[in-house]
Amino acid sequence: MTGPRHTDRSAPAASDRRTRRPAREREGIALILVLTAVAILSVMLAEMHESTSTALAVAVQERDALQAEYAAQSAVDLTRLLVAQEPLVRQILTPMYQAMVGRKPPQLPVWSFANQVLRPFCDYDGMRDSYGGGALDFGSAQGLGDMPAKCSIVSFAENSKINVNRPLGLSVDDARLSIARQLYTLMGGYQSPSPYDPLFAHEDPDGLMTTRLDIVSAVDDWWDEDTEQTHFDPTEDAVTSSGPEQDVYARFADPYHNKNAPFDSVEELRLVRGVSDDFWATFVQPTPSDPQSRTLTVYGSGAINPNEAPPAVLLARVCSFIDEQPLCVDPLEQAKFIQILDTARALAPIPYFTLPGDFLNFLEGKGGKNDLYPTLTNMLGKDFLFTPLTIPSDKRTDLARAFVTGARILSIIATGTSGRARVRLNTVVNFDERWTPPPPNAGSPPKLGVFDYYRVE
């Protein structure tokens, strides 16, 4: 007999090995599936995070942009309100001005101080910190002290610039002659040699040789309605029209035609023949970041405010009537005039001329002891002052009409900032009480003025 079989239970049977092998294979597949699912979920999560972050950034930017725009709009409206209150401010300051100058003040340029006066509304925290906490506390006022946006204001009178649009109250020929004289003077045409001669000695970016007279004609031909070419003769002091306008614009790489209608904005000047970047930086706006440095405008009547205009603009206006005297032909005399007037305005930023006749007295070196020219003579001596003009009697009336000591059309440029958003409102506001709405509408001008130009940048 054979004895009982003894089997090794520790050793797996062949059938068990066959059944366990697929289980281990299934475990490997599950791991791959899990890793794949984790990878897919990671991509989805990353995409969701990026999409959410982008949406949040866009929402924050739109919120900041809206806050910045409304801050700029508030700055414009507050400046308009400040200008509307100018008569009251003038009444309060009249005794002080009379004590200094000896006569009643003209319209006060309150708009020039809008950024300082309205700072509690535009930058309350900055104002409080700059004064060490000693400024007036507006924190309890509704809407102040916890503003998410800030604003800044630059405001100036448009009649402190040379108007190259058709002036009011003049015939077409008289308007063209007035603009031609001023532009030709501004470009140094009556000086020989002129420091600006090299600017007109080479081709402009359009491939044209453009002289001073070409630019004068091009500006006049742009806004006048006829199709005849304007010719300005500085020796004869006259303008004539003859022959068809030279439509050089049709030969440009991006052609267009002469407008034959008034300018709508200052930027439209860039379309005029010869107004290159060099011309713009020299004669239109010498300081790109400072709109107050602009010397030309397309708004206003053509009369210039001597209390606000830069000295170079005043020289161009004066010398368009009187071009043969030292102040108009001698660069040294012009430098004295510019330096003296800039210094006087820096020492006392007040309007020195109540009437246009006061400015003519300054040009002639006349006036009482409190007038500007005698006061500067006592302080500095005649060697530092320009040689006074001799104004011919037949030109005095016309010259007086070329100036006005009030302002009715103002540029108000307000910049609002919030976070990384920055919005600028470039506006021109008309405060002329004689303004009437276009027909068939009727009504009177609002005290806060009407917008002649409004642009969001």
Buried (B, 14 or more C-beta within 10 A) or exposed (E): EEEEEEEEEEEEEEEEEEEEEEEEEEEEEEEEEEEEEEEEEEEEEEEEEEEEEEEEEEEBBEBBBBBBBBBBBBBBEBBBEBBBEBEEBBEEEBEEBEEEBEBEBBBBBBBBBBBEBBBBBBBBEEBBEEEEEEBEEBEEEEEEBEBEBBBBBBBBBBBBBBBBBBBEEBEBBBBBBBBBBBBBBBBBBBBEEBEBBEBBEEEBEBEBEBBBBBBBBBBBBBBBEEEEBBBBEBEEEEBEBEEEBBBBBEEEEEEEEBBEEEBEBBEBBEBBBBBBEEBBEBBBBBEEEEBBBBBBBBBBBBBBBBBBBBBBBBBBBBBBBBBEBBBBBBEEBBEBBBBBBEEBBEEEEBBBBBBBBBBBBBBBBBBEEBBBBBBBEEEEEEEEBBBBBEBEEEEBEEBBEBBBBBBBBBBBBBBBBBBEBBBBBBBBBBBBEEBEEEEEEEEEBEEBBEEBBEEEE
